[in-house]
């Protein structure tokens, strides 16, 4: 899955810059660029892997965040003190997501290979199709 030096994406970017942009959590660049890569780039397996892994990370983040909000709303109806403590969990999730995104940006730019525990295997399988 290692890029060759000088390899370009379908959009003309260096492969390491494309892999980094897949994770960049600024103004939904990661979401938009990952979708563009999946649709347009059929040959560069490394950038496609990072695009799929980034999209799966975003999907997992949204699903867990919605679940926490629903559970938090129920818990706050039962006990306001417990609801306030439960309200801190989304902040921890946001920090974790930002941390993984920054780590992905750095590893993608360095052409480093890293797979997240569950979604990395799924991304690798889908990027090779």
Secondary structure, 3 states (H helix, E strand, C coil): CCCCCCCECCCCCEHHHHHHHCCCCCCCHHHHHHHHHHHHCCCCHHHHHHHHHHHHHHHHHHHHHHHHHHHHHHHHHHCHHHHHHHCCHHHHHHHHHHHHHHHHHHHHHCCCCCCCCCHHHHHHHHHCC
